[in-house]
């Protein structure tokens, strides 16, 4: 439980972790007015609402940041912990406080402290000056120099961060600096000098401060333009080249294994090659580099970290001969000149806003394998130049591998006209009462062409159209090719797009949907309602109108794109004849061309000029005819089961069919598992045996699916 108190200087302190036995607590924050004198004596105690006065012994991380008016801070003797400094042995610890205190000149520590000590000039150390913890932003130096005392052997990772007065820093060669010591966050530092000592942990090479095998820093205002990191180095500290704006060229060694956070951020680098040996990449490595144009990865497992090159206005190229493992959060956010990227299926794009407001023009995934992709939120949001997204070249590695599109995925991309999904795609969501899932393609969508394959999880509108540039009525073309996914997905022909489209702000949307599915399925099969989009017009394969009655019943217009007939040939095979339709009065009626029939996925026969395709197989051996064709130049497939042509008048002789009717029973060649459905998909009966008694069923057409013990399977359509 936290509580607040007001001191004499009108500062409000917040405390928690009240220990009623020891009567101690910790300081976790402040608010209110800072002392007008600029001198702040931190509170030694706090009187709680329970009437007990507690001794403050610890300060939480960042509890004393943003003291912008304070010039002097006095630390009570009973403070035994500030940030993660709680003893004099853990020399790598940092106070994690006093950030953004631009007027601070001096630290003082009350007599009796066992942990902290301040020197007469106002720097804060651990007891006996063993480790330097903090140097005030306006540390008082007449000469502009700071020489670390001989007894100080360690420098905290943030010790000098924010200092604006020191120009020259003197360090003994035996000092250990954790991370960067805040050196590159010193506003005026021009030179680092090394003072003789018996041990030599530190060295200076080409302006680089090196601790053993680690580059620690380069003075931000040293003026170095070109530098080469020695081959002996295997690590670059966080902030090591931060804000070195004069540095335009840097060569890294193949010995390098690790690069820390912000290592090159705000530097003047124009390009950087990251050698193959690097295994760890820090966050914000290249962020805010004003002149950075390109980055090349030589590693076999390149990783782009969070905010890697965020806000780099001139970045145009990311190059890697190997697939990038992962792209981190906001990695290229606001990189307005980055127009291309090596998009591949092996790369993980699960973090948010990776390309937010970047200059990406086309997201075209290279032909590459994909296991699963879980796209982060707002991945390409506000990419004002983005015109196309294409996942179609991705190769599925296993059943139901997919690209899961995230909320706000390409929101507010006002040039995005074409989206081409891969073989299987879905949309993840988190709808809650206070946080609805944003549509993947925003509230001002202008997409006019969509290529879909099997989909799932379309639980809310993903394409929401709005009045834009005077346009109010939208008729996006949706080409849905789901048949090709048989064998790759658990629910082939799944197309639950019933609520995928919506409009607002006075706009309307009426999609034109071109389907190749003989019958649309969904995870809730045989409930087909998922595919019915309000006000949509459907263009479907020939001879399938009976499978799209729900759309008709819902008031949608449904047109067959071609006519198709099945007849028996004189050679006891099947003749398939197609006739392309065209209706000039129907908006965007498609052009259907390039017909071919594939019998049992084995023999392909291309249509003659009059649309005829004769099977090279005998009637009794054909279980499926797959029709391939192009719709407006897009490759479509439709599977026609044997039940379809049997229902059109083709009669098999007794030696042509394995299963046959005798009276009111159907007999199977051997013991079989069977299911009997109505034409609307309702399961009427099922069982196992050598025959099925259909006498209890009402007159009409039924579909029988069976699989025999010798692995023969067949689908029949029979009228009772």
GIQUIGI-V884475 format. One line per field, one symbol per residue. burial: 1 if it has 24 or more other C-alpha atoms within 12 Angstrom, else 0. A space follows every 10 residues. Layout:
burial = ???
This chain:
burial = 0011101000 1111111100 0001111111 0001100011 1111111100 0001111111 0011101111 1111111111 1111111100 1111111111 1111111110 0011111110 1111111011 1111111111 1000111110 0111111111 1111111111 1111111111 1111111111 1111000000 1111111111 1111111111 1101111011 0011111111 1111111111 1111111111 1111111111 1111111111 1111111111 1111111110 1111111111 1111111111 0011111111 1111111111 1111111111 1111111111 1111110011 1111111111 1111111111 1101110001 1111111111 1111111111 1111111110 0000001111 1111111111 1111111111 1111110100 0011111111 1111110110 1111111111 1110001111 1111111111 1110010111 1111111111 1111101111 1100011111 1111111100 0011111111 0000000111 1111111111 0000111000 1111111111 1111111111 1001111111 1111111001 1100001111 1000011110 0111111111 1001100000 1111000000 1111111100 0011111110
